[in-house]
Amino acid sequence: MKTIIRFSLAIATLAFASLTQAQQVFRVSAIPDEAPTELQRKFKPLGSYLEQKLGMKVEFVPVTDYAASVEGLVNNKLDMVWFGGFTFVQAKVRSGGKVVPLVQREEDEKFKSVFITTNKSINKLDDLKGKTFAFGSESSTSGHLMPRFYLLSANINPDTDMKRIAFSGAHDATVAAVAGGKVDAGALNISVWEKLLSQGKVDSNAVRVFYTTPGYYDYNWTVRADMNPAMRKKLTDAFLALDKNDPQGKEILELQRATRFIPTKPENYESIERAAQQAGLLK
C-alpha cells in the first residue's frame, strides 16, 4: 500500500511540476500583416532578449488571421500581442476594456499609410473612381481602416465608387497585387513600403506613391489588464531599455523598424475607434 501511495505522490508531483513548467512559457503573437516567415525572423532576437529580462521561456505563437490574435489574448491563450491600432480597439471592445497597450514605437505616434499605383492616370484620390483597388486585411489599421477613412473623407466610397475592391491579407501582398497588375491601386502602411523599397523588392520606377495620409496612432504591444503588475513593469522596462547604441538593442530595433519604444495608453487610440465607427467597421 505504501508503495502505491508513494507512486501516486510521485505522479502528482510530476504533474504539478509539468503544469508549473508549462505556465512558465510567455506566449507572444502578432497580427499577420506580413508573411509568417518574416514575422518569425523579426521576433527571434526580441524573444531572446525578453527571455533574459523575464527569466522565463518566451514563445512566438503565429496566428492565422487578425481575429485570432484578438481571441487568443482575450481567451488567455496568448500573453502579449503586437496589435495595430484598430485591432487593439477591437480587442478592447471584445474584452470589455480588459486589455491594456503597454508600449509603442516612437514612429507609431504619427503613423501613415501610402496609396500606390502603376497607372499613370492615377495621381490623386479622386482618380480612383471606377478603378480596381486593394486593401490589406479587413482588420488592418494602416491597410484598410485609415485608408478607407481618408477615402470617405474625400467623398469617395470604395464600395460604390470603385469598380472593384479586394483584400490582399497583408501589406506585402498588396504591393505584389499592384505591381503585378491585378489591381489599379492599393494602400498599405508606410513602414512596410519603405522596407520593401530599401530591400529592392519593389521597382520604384513602376510602382509609385501618389497619396500619403496624415499621421495617426497605430501599432502597440498589448497585454491583458489582469496581468501581474510586476510582470507588466518588467515588460515595459525591457522595451524602454532597448538602445540603438547597444548591439543587441540595435538589431532588435532595426528589425522592429523602430527608433525606440515609448509608453502608450488606451486614450491614444480613441481617434482610431471613432474612425472605425464612422467607417462602419466596428462591430
C-alpha positions in Angstrom: 0.0 0.0 0.0 2.9 2.4 0.9 4.4 1.7 -2.5 1.2 2.6 -4.2 0.9 5.8 -2.2 4.4 6.8 -2.9 3.9 6.1 -6.6 0.7 8.2 -6.6 2.5 11.0 -4.9 5.3 10.9 -7.4 2.9 11.1 -10.3 1.1 14.0 -8.6 4.4 15.8 -8.1 5.5 15.3 -11.7 2.1 16.5 -12.9 2.4 19.6 -10.8 5.9 20.2 -12.0 4.8 19.9 -15.6 2.0 22.3 -15.1 4.3 24.8 -13.4 6.8 24.5 -16.2 4.0 25.0 -18.8 2.9 28.1 -17.1 6.5 29.5 -17.3 6.1 30.0 -21.0 5.3 33.6 -22.0 3.3 33.4 -25.2 3.6 36.2 -27.7 2.0 36.8 -31.1 1.4 39.4 -33.7 -1.2 40.3 -36.2 -0.3 38.6 -39.5 0.3 41.7 -41.6 3.4 40.3 -43.2 4.4 36.8 -44.3 4.7 34.3 -41.4 8.4 33.7 -42.0 9.1 37.5 -41.8 7.2 37.8 -38.5 9.3 34.9 -37.1 12.5 36.4 -38.3 11.6 39.8 -36.8 10.7 38.3 -33.5 13.6 35.9 -32.8 16.1 38.4 -31.3 13.3 40.2 -29.4 12.2 36.8 -28.0 15.7 36.0 -26.8 16.0 39.5 -25.2 12.7 39.1 -23.4 13.7 35.7 -22.1 16.7 37.3 -20.5 14.7 40.1 -18.9 11.7 38.0 -17.8 13.7 34.9 -16.7 11.3 32.6 -18.5 10.8 31.0 -21.9 9.3 33.2 -24.5 7.5 31.6 -27.4 6.2 33.1 -30.6 2.7 31.7 -31.5 1.7 32.5 -35.1 -2.0 33.1 -35.8 -4.0 32.6 -39.0 -5.7 36.0 -39.1 -6.3 39.3 -37.2 -9.4 37.9 -35.4 -7.4 35.0 -34.0 -4.9 37.4 -32.4 -7.7 39.2 -30.6 -9.4 35.9 -29.5 -6.1 34.5 -28.3 -5.4 37.4 -26.0 -8.9 37.7 -24.7 -9.2 34.0 -24.0 -5.8 33.7 -22.2 -4.2 31.7 -24.9 -1.7 34.5 -25.5 0.0 36.8 -23.0 1.1 39.7 -25.3 0.2 40.6 -28.8 1.6 43.1 -31.4 -1.6 44.8 -32.4 -2.4 47.5 -35.0 -4.4 50.4 -33.6 -7.7 49.1 -35.0 -7.0 45.5 -33.8 -6.3 46.9 -30.3 -9.7 48.7 -30.4 -11.4 45.5 -31.5 -9.7 43.6 -28.6 -10.7 46.4 -26.1 -14.3 46.2 -27.2 -14.3 42.4 -27.4 -12.9 42.1 -23.9 -15.0 44.9 -22.3 -11.9 47.0 -21.7 -9.8 44.2 -20.2 -6.7 44.7 -22.4 -4.0 47.4 -22.0 -1.5 48.8 -24.5 2.0 48.9 -22.9 4.4 50.4 -25.4 4.5 51.6 -29.0 7.3 52.6 -31.3 8.0 56.3 -31.4 7.1 56.1 -35.1 3.6 54.9 -34.1 2.7 58.3 -32.7 2.3 59.6 -36.3 2.0 56.6 -38.4 0.9 56.9 -42.1 -0.5 54.9 -45.0 0.5 55.2 -48.6 -1.6 54.7 -51.7 0.4 53.2 -54.6 -0.2 52.5 -58.3 1.4 51.7 -61.6 -1.4 53.5 -63.5 -0.2 56.9 -65.0 -3.7 58.2 -65.0 -4.0 58.0 -61.2 -2.4 60.9 -59.4 -5.0 61.8 -56.7 -7.6 60.1 -54.6 -10.4 61.2 -56.9 -8.8 59.4 -59.8 -9.6 56.1 -58.1 -13.2 56.3 -59.0 -14.1 53.5 -61.4 -10.8 51.7 -60.8 -9.9 48.4 -59.0 -8.3 48.7 -55.6 -6.6 46.5 -53.0 -6.7 47.0 -49.2 -4.7 44.7 -46.9 -6.5 42.7 -44.2 -10.1 43.8 -43.3 -8.9 44.4 -39.7 -5.8 46.3 -40.6 -5.5 49.9 -39.4 -3.0 51.1 -41.9 -4.0 48.7 -44.7 -7.8 49.2 -44.5 -9.4 51.3 -41.8 -7.4 54.5 -42.2 -7.2 54.4 -46.0 -11.0 53.8 -46.1 -11.5 56.7 -43.6 -9.5 59.1 -45.7 -11.2 58.0 -48.9 -14.6 58.6 -47.3 -13.4 62.0 -46.0 -12.6 62.8 -49.7 -16.2 61.8 -50.6 -15.0 58.5 -52.2 -16.9 55.4 -51.2 -14.8 52.4 -52.1 -17.8 50.1 -52.1 -19.8 52.2 -54.7 -17.3 54.5 -56.4 -14.7 51.9 -57.3 -15.1 49.2 -60.0 -13.9 46.5 -57.6 -12.1 46.3 -54.2 -10.1 43.3 -52.9 -8.4 42.4 -49.6 -4.9 41.1 -50.1 -4.5 40.0 -46.5 -1.1 41.6 -45.9 0.9 44.8 -46.9 3.5 43.0 -49.0 0.7 41.1 -50.8 -0.9 44.5 -51.6 2.3 45.7 -53.3 2.5 42.4 -55.2 -1.1 42.8 -56.4 -0.4 46.4 -57.6 3.0 45.6 -59.2 1.5 42.5 -60.9 -1.4 44.5 -62.4 -4.1 42.6 -60.5 -5.5 45.9 -59.3 -5.0 49.6 -60.4 -4.0 50.8 -57.0 -3.7 49.8 -53.3 -3.0 51.1 -49.8 -0.5 49.8 -47.2 1.5 51.0 -44.2 4.4 53.3 -44.9 6.8 51.2 -42.8 6.4 48.1 -44.9 6.6 50.2 -48.1 9.9 51.8 -47.1 11.3 48.4 -46.0 10.4 46.8 -49.4 12.0 49.8 -51.2 15.2 49.5 -49.2 15.4 45.8 -49.8 15.0 46.3 -53.6 11.8 44.2 -53.6 9.8 46.8 -55.5 10.5 48.6 -58.7 10.1 52.2 -57.8 10.2 53.1 -61.5 7.0 51.1 -62.0 5.2 51.4 -58.6 4.8 54.8 -57.1 3.2 56.5 -54.2 0.5 59.1 -55.2 -1.0 59.9 -51.8 0.2 59.7 -48.2 -2.3 60.0 -45.3 -2.0 62.4 -42.4 -0.5 60.8 -39.2 -2.4 58.7 -36.7 -1.6 56.4 -33.7 -1.1 52.8 -34.8 0.8 49.7 -33.6 1.4 48.7 -29.9 2.3 45.8 -27.7 -0.8 44.9 -25.7 -1.4 42.6 -22.7 -4.5 41.7 -20.6 -5.4 44.1 -17.8 -5.2 41.4 -15.2 -1.5 40.7 -15.8 0.6 40.7 -12.7 1.8 44.3 -12.1 5.3 43.2 -11.5 5.4 41.3 -14.9 3.8 44.3 -16.6 6.6 46.6 -15.3 9.3 44.1 -16.3 7.9 44.0 -19.8 7.6 47.8 -20.1 11.0 48.4 -18.7 12.5 45.8 -21.1 11.1 47.6 -24.1 12.0 51.1 -22.9 15.6 49.9 -22.2 16.2 49.0 -25.8 19.0 51.3 -27.1 20.2 51.6 -30.7 23.7 52.3 -29.4 23.8 48.7 -27.9 24.5 45.9 -30.4 21.6 43.8 -29.2 19.2 46.7 -29.0 20.3 48.0 -32.4 19.4 44.6 -34.0 16.0 44.4 -32.3 15.0 48.0 -33.1 16.1 47.7 -36.7 14.0 44.5 -37.2 11.1 46.2 -35.5 11.6 49.3 -37.7 11.7 51.4 -34.6 13.9 54.3 -33.4 12.9 53.4 -29.8 9.9 52.3 -27.8 7.8 54.7 -25.7 4.9 54.2 -23.2 1.4 54.4 -24.6 -2.2 54.4 -23.2 -5.7 53.5 -24.3 -6.7 57.1 -24.8 -4.2 57.3 -27.7 -6.5 55.1 -29.8 -9.8 56.9 -29.3 -9.5 58.6 -32.7 -9.0 55.1 -34.3 -12.1 53.9 -32.6 -14.1 57.0 -33.9 -12.8 56.4 -37.4 -13.8 52.7 -37.2 -17.3 53.7 -36.1 -17.6 56.4 -38.8 -16.5 53.8 -41.4 -19.0 51.3 -40.1 -16.2 48.8 -39.4 -16.5 48.4 -35.6 -18.9 45.5 -34.7 
